[in-house]
Amino acid sequence: MPYDDSGWKNFGAYGANRSAGNVRGGVALGRALESALSRQILEGGIKSPVTSQRGLRARLNYLNNDAGIQAMRNAGITVRTRTMTNWFTGTQKPRPANLELIDTAYWNLRTQRILDNLGAFKQHLNNQGRGTAIEIYPIDQSLVDDHAVRQNLIGEQAVRNLPNVRYIWDEAVDAMKAGDAQKLEEIWDDIITELDSDWGAYTYVSYVGLGA
C-alpha cells in the first residue's frame, strides 16, 4: 500500500478497503463534527429526567411557545389545547405516555434550533481563537495483506495529535451542514499538511476525534 505526497496510491489494492472504518479523511472529519455537535446538543440540554417534577417543568417551559406546541403535535401529542395549557400552568400532570412524547418534542426542538443556527457550535470549535484539538488514527491494517502492512502506522506513535487547529471551523461546519464532501476533503488536506512529510499517510484514516 505505497503512498506518496498526493496520498495513497491504489488504495485498497492490498486490502486496506476490507476494513469498513477506513475512509477518506474528509469523511472522517464530517463524522467527527457530527459527533461533536451531538455532544453539544445532549450535554447542553436538560439533565433532569422528564419523569421528575423539575425535568418536566423545565421541558414544558422550553416548549411553551408556538414552535414548542408544534413540536409537541409533531411528536404525536393529541390532547386538547386546554389540557396542554393546564400542563404549562402546572394544574394538570401529563400521563406517562405523554411524558415520553414531551421529552421527544423537547429534544427535537432543541436539535432543530441548534441546526438552524450553528453559530454557537462554530464559536465552540474556534474557542476564542485557540482552536480545537484533533486526534487522528491511521487506517486499520488488520485485514491488510501481511507483506503490505506499514509498520510506521502501527501502535500509539501512529496516532497523531494536533492540539490547536484553527481557522478552518466555520468552513468545516458549513460543509458538514451542506453535505459538501469535496469541501471537507479540501479542509482535511489543509489540516494534515501540519504533519509535514507524514501527511500522505493520513489521507485515509480509521477515526478522527475532536477535543470539543
N, C-alpha and C positions, 0 to 999 in steps of 0.2 A: 504493500500500500504506500508507494512513494508519494511525496508531496513536494511542491516547490513553492516559490514566493507567491504564486497565484492560488495556492490552496491544494487540496488533494487532486491527484491525477487518477482518473478511472476509479472514483470512489466506489467501493463495493466489489471490485474485481477479485479480492481475496477474502471476502466475507464480512466486511465492515457493515454492510447493509443488512446482515442477518439479524442484528440486534435492533429491534424496533425503536429503541430510545435514541439511536444515533441519528441526529438531524442536523440540518444547516444551522449555523449559529443564529441567524435571524429568526428562525422558527423557535429556537430555544429561548431567545430573548423575549419574543412575544409571549411565550408561555410564562416566563418569569414575571413579566409585567402583569399578566392576568392574575397570577397567584398573589402578587403584592397588593394588587387592587382588591382582591377578595379579602385579604387580611385586613385592609383598611376598613372595608365595609363592615366586617364582623367585629373587629376589635374596637371600633368606634361606636358600635351600636349599644343598645340597652342590654345590660348584663343580667338583670333580674328576670327570672322566667315569667312567662305570661300567666302562669297559674298562681303567682304571688300577687298580693294586692298592689305592691309597689310596681311590679313589672307590668301588670295590666293597666294601671293608671298612666304610666309613662307612655305606653303604646297608644292608648286612646288619646292622650294629649297630643301626640305626634300626628294622629290621624284625624283630629277634629278640624277639618277644613275640606274644601271641595275636592282637592286631589286625594286626600285621605279617604273620604267617603267613597269616591270612585274606586280606589284601590280595594276597599272592603267589598264592594259589589263585585269587582273583578275576581276577588278571591273566592267568591261563592256565598257571601253572606246575603240572606234573602229576607231578613226581618224587616218589619215596617219602620218607617222613618222615626216614628215616635219611640219605638223600642231602642233604636240606635241613639236617639237623643238622651234617653234615660241612661244608657251606658256612659255617655260622655259626662253627664252630670253626676254619675255615681249613685243614682237612685235604683238602679237595677243591674244585676250582675249577669253577664252572658253565660249561656250554657257551655259545658265543656267542649262540645263540637265547634261552637263559635269562637271559643278561646283560641283554638288552633288556627282558625281562619283569620282571626285578628292578628295573630303572630305572623302568618303568611303575608297578610296585607302590609304589615309594618315593614318587613324585610324587603318585600317587593318595591314599596315606595322609596325606602331608603336607598336601595340599589339603583333604582331609576334616576333618582335625584343626583346621585354621585356620578352616574354615567353621563347624565345630561350636562354636567358641569365638572369637568376633570381638572379644573384649576387647582383645587386643593391637593389632588394627587400629584400634580406636577410640582407644586411647592414642596411637598413631602420628599420627593425624589431629589429635587435641586438642593434642598437642605441649606437654604440661605447661602448658596454658592459653594458649599463644601462638597456637594455631590453625594453619591451613593456608592457603596462598595459592591463589587461584582465578584462572585466566585465562579470559576469556570472549570468544569470537569471534562477531561478529554473523552474521546469516544470509548465505548465499551468494546474491548477486544476479545472478550471471552469466546466468541464464535468465529474469530478470525483464524484463517489457516496458520498453523504453527510457524511456518517459515516466514510469514509476513508480519508477525507481531512486532510492533515497535516498542522496544524496551524503555525508551525515554518517555513513553506515555503511560507507564505503569507506576502505581504507587502514589503516595501522598505528594511527592515532589512534582508530579504531573498536574496536580490541581493548582491552578493559577488564581491569585487574588489581586484584584485591582482595588485599592482601598478608597480612592476618591475619584470616581468617574463623574465628570462634569460636562455641562454644555450640550448634552445630547437628549436630555429627558423630555423636553417639550415636544421635539420632533418624534421621539420614540413613542410617547403616549398617543400622539395624534395618529401615528402609523398603526399602532395597535388597534385603536378605535375604528380606523378606516379599513382594517384588514389588509393593509398595504404591505405585502410580503417583500416586494422589491426594496421598498424604503427601509424596512427593518434589516435587510441584508446589507444595504449600504451603511447603515448606522453600525451594524456589527463589525463590518470591515474597519470602520473608524476606531472602534473600541479595541480590537485586537492588534492594531498597529502599535499599541503601547507595549506589546510583548516582544518587540524588536524582531530578531531573527526567527523566533519560535512561532510567529503569528500564523504561518501557513498550516501548522499542525492543529489549529483551533478553528478553522473554517467550518468544520463539522465537530460537534460536541455531543456529549450524552446528557448534560444538565447545566443549566445556568441558574445561580441563586442570587438574589438581590438582598442586600443588607437593609431592607426597608420594610 
